[in-house]
Amino acid sequence: MKILVTGTPGVGKTTIARRLAQLLKLEYINVNEIAKKYSVEY
C-alpha cells in the first residue's frame, strides 16, 4: 500500500504521515530527504 500525504506548509503532513505509518504498520518515507540525499531539485 502506498499513501501520499500532501498539503501546504505547516498543516501537519509529517505528523499525519508518521502516525498513519505507525497505525498501518507501513514504512514512513520522506521524499524531501531522499531528494536532498541525491541532490534532486524539483
N, CA, C and O atoms as a GROMACS GRO file, in nm:
protein
  168
    1MET      N    1   0.085  -0.117   0.000
    1MET     CA    2   0.000   0.000   0.000
    1MET      C    3   0.090   0.123   0.000
    1MET      O    4   0.190   0.128   0.072
    2LYS      N    5   0.054   0.221  -0.080
    2LYS     CA    6   0.127   0.348  -0.084
    2LYS      C    7   0.028   0.460  -0.058
    2LYS      O    8  -0.079   0.466  -0.119
    3ILE      N    9   0.064   0.548   0.033
    3ILE     CA   10  -0.020   0.663   0.066
    3ILE      C   11   0.067   0.787   0.053
    3ILE      O   12   0.176   0.793   0.110
    4LEU      N   13   0.020   0.886  -0.020
    4LEU     CA   14   0.092   1.012  -0.036
    4LEU      C   15   0.014   1.120   0.037
    4LEU      O   16  -0.105   1.141   0.011
    5VAL      N   17   0.080   1.188   0.129
    5VAL     CA   18   0.017   1.295   0.205
    5VAL      C   19   0.071   1.428   0.152
    5VAL      O   20   0.192   1.451   0.154
    6THR      N   21  -0.018   1.514   0.104
    6THR     CA   22   0.024   1.643   0.050
    6THR      C   23  -0.050   1.755   0.120
    6THR      O   24  -0.151   1.732   0.187
    7GLY      N   25   0.000   1.875   0.105
    7GLY     CA   26  -0.065   1.991   0.163
    7GLY      C   27   0.030   2.109   0.169
    7GLY      O   28   0.148   2.097   0.135
    8THR      N   29  -0.023   2.220   0.210
    8THR     CA   30   0.058   2.342   0.221
    8THR      C   31   0.148   2.335   0.344
    8THR      O   32   0.123   2.255   0.434
    9PRO      N   33   0.252   2.418   0.349
    9PRO     CA   34   0.343   2.416   0.463
    9PRO      C   35   0.272   2.444   0.596
    9PRO      O   36   0.186   2.532   0.605
   10GLY      N   37   0.309   2.367   0.696
   10GLY     CA   38   0.259   2.391   0.831
   10GLY      C   39   0.127   2.328   0.868
   10GLY      O   40   0.074   2.357   0.976
   11VAL      N   41   0.071   2.243   0.783
   11VAL     CA   42  -0.060   2.184   0.813
   11VAL      C   43  -0.052   2.051   0.887
   11VAL      O   44  -0.155   1.997   0.928
   12GLY      N   45   0.069   1.998   0.904
   12GLY     CA   46   0.084   1.873   0.979
   12GLY      C   47   0.100   1.748   0.895
   12GLY      O   48   0.069   1.639   0.941
   13LYS      N   49   0.148   1.764   0.773
   13LYS     CA   50   0.166   1.648   0.683
   13LYS      C   51   0.255   1.542   0.744
   13LYS      O   52   0.222   1.424   0.743
   14THR      N   53   0.369   1.584   0.796
   14THR     CA   54   0.464   1.489   0.854
   14THR      C   55   0.404   1.419   0.974
   14THR      O   56   0.419   1.298   0.989
   15THR      N   57   0.338   1.493   1.059
   15THR     CA   58   0.275   1.435   1.178
   15THR      C   59   0.172   1.330   1.139
   15THR      O   60   0.171   1.219   1.194
   16ILE      N   61   0.086   1.364   1.045
   16ILE     CA   62  -0.018   1.271   0.999
   16ILE      C   63   0.045   1.150   0.931
   16ILE      O   64   0.004   1.036   0.957
   17ALA      N   65   0.143   1.173   0.844
   17ALA     CA   66   0.206   1.064   0.770
   17ALA      C   67   0.276   0.966   0.864
   17ALA      O   68   0.265   0.845   0.848
   18ARG      N   69   0.348   1.019   0.962
   18ARG     CA   70   0.417   0.932   1.058
   18ARG      C   71   0.316   0.851   1.140
   18ARG      O   72   0.338   0.732   1.166
   19ARG      N   73   0.209   0.914   1.180
   19ARG     CA   74   0.107   0.844   1.260
   19ARG      C   75   0.037   0.737   1.177
   19ARG      O   76   0.014   0.626   1.225
   20LEU      N   77   0.004   0.769   1.053
   20LEU     CA   78  -0.058   0.670   0.964
   20LEU      C   79   0.034   0.550   0.944
   20LEU      O   80  -0.010   0.435   0.950
   21ALA      N   81   0.161   0.577   0.920
   21ALA     CA   82   0.258   0.469   0.901
   21ALA      C   83   0.263   0.380   1.025
   21ALA      O   84   0.268   0.258   1.014
   22GLN      N   85   0.261   0.442   1.140
   22GLN     CA   86   0.265   0.366   1.266
   22GLN      C   87   0.139   0.281   1.282
   22GLN      O   88   0.148   0.162   1.313
   23LEU      N   89   0.024   0.341   1.262
   23LEU     CA   90  -0.102   0.269   1.280
   23LEU      C   91  -0.122   0.156   1.180
   23LEU      O   92  -0.175   0.051   1.213
   24LEU      N   93  -0.078   0.180   1.056
   24LEU     CA   94  -0.098   0.081   0.950
   24LEU      C   95   0.022  -0.012   0.932
   24LEU      O   96   0.023  -0.098   0.844
   25LYS      N   97   0.122   0.007   1.018
   25LYS     CA   98   0.244  -0.074   1.012
   25LYS      C   99   0.311  -0.066   0.874
   25LYS      O  100   0.347  -0.166   0.814
   26LEU      N  101   0.325   0.058   0.827
   26LEU     CA  102   0.389   0.085   0.700
   26LEU      C  103   0.519   0.162   0.724
   26LEU      O  104   0.540   0.218   0.831
   27GLU      N  105   0.604   0.164   0.624
   27GLU     CA  106   0.728   0.240   0.632
   27GLU      C  107   0.699   0.386   0.600
   27GLU      O  108   0.630   0.416   0.503
   28TYR      N  109   0.752   0.477   0.681
   28TYR     CA  110   0.739   0.620   0.654
   28TYR      C  111   0.859   0.662   0.569
   28TYR      O  112   0.974   0.636   0.607
   29ILE      N  113   0.834   0.725   0.456
   29ILE     CA  114   0.940   0.773   0.369
   29ILE      C  115   0.919   0.922   0.345
   29ILE      O  116   0.812   0.964   0.302
   30ASN      N  117   1.023   1.001   0.374
   30ASN     CA  118   1.018   1.144   0.349
   30ASN      C  119   1.085   1.170   0.214
   30ASN      O  120   1.206   1.158   0.202
   31VAL      N  121   1.006   1.204   0.115
   31VAL     CA  122   1.057   1.224  -0.021
   31VAL      C  123   1.157   1.339  -0.026
   31VAL      O  124   1.253   1.333  -0.103
   32ASN      N  125   1.137   1.442   0.054
   32ASN     CA  126   1.231   1.554   0.055
   32ASN      C  127   1.370   1.510   0.098
   32ASN      O  128   1.470   1.555   0.043
   33GLU      N  129   1.377   1.422   0.197
   33GLU     CA  130   1.507   1.372   0.243
   33GLU      C  131   1.577   1.292   0.134
   33GLU      O  132   1.699   1.302   0.117
   34ILE      N  133   1.501   1.214   0.060
   34ILE     CA  134   1.559   1.135  -0.050
   34ILE      C  135   1.609   1.229  -0.159
   34ILE      O  136   1.718   1.210  -0.212
   35ALA      N  137   1.530   1.330  -0.193
   35ALA     CA  138   1.569   1.426  -0.296
   35ALA      C  139   1.697   1.499  -0.256
   35ALA      O  140   1.786   1.518  -0.338
   36LYS      N  141   1.707   1.541  -0.130
   36LYS     CA  142   1.827   1.610  -0.081
   36LYS      C  143   1.948   1.517  -0.086
   36LYS      O  144   2.057   1.560  -0.121
   37LYS      N  145   1.928   1.392  -0.050
   37LYS     CA  146   2.037   1.295  -0.048
   37LYS      C  147   2.099   1.279  -0.187
   37LYS      O  148   2.220   1.267  -0.200
   38TYR      N  149   2.016   1.279  -0.289
   38TYR     CA  150   2.064   1.260  -0.425
   38TYR      C  151   2.072   1.392  -0.503
   38TYR      O  152   2.086   1.391  -0.625
   39SER      N  153   2.062   1.503  -0.433
   39SER     CA  154   2.071   1.637  -0.492
   39SER      C  155   1.975   1.656  -0.608
   39SER      O  156   2.013   1.709  -0.713
   40VAL      N  157   1.852   1.614  -0.589
   40VAL     CA  158   1.749   1.629  -0.692
   40VAL      C  159   1.671   1.756  -0.663
   40VAL      O  160   1.624   1.777  -0.551
   41GLU      N  161   1.657   1.840  -0.764
   41GLU     CA  162   1.576   1.961  -0.749
   41GLU      C  163   1.446   1.942  -0.825
   41GLU      O  164   1.446   1.892  -0.938
   42TYR      N  165   1.338   1.982  -0.764
   42TYR     CA  166   1.208   1.973  -0.830
   42TYR      C  167   1.124   2.092  -0.795
   42TYR      O  168   1.011   2.103  -0.841
   0.00000   0.00000   0.00000
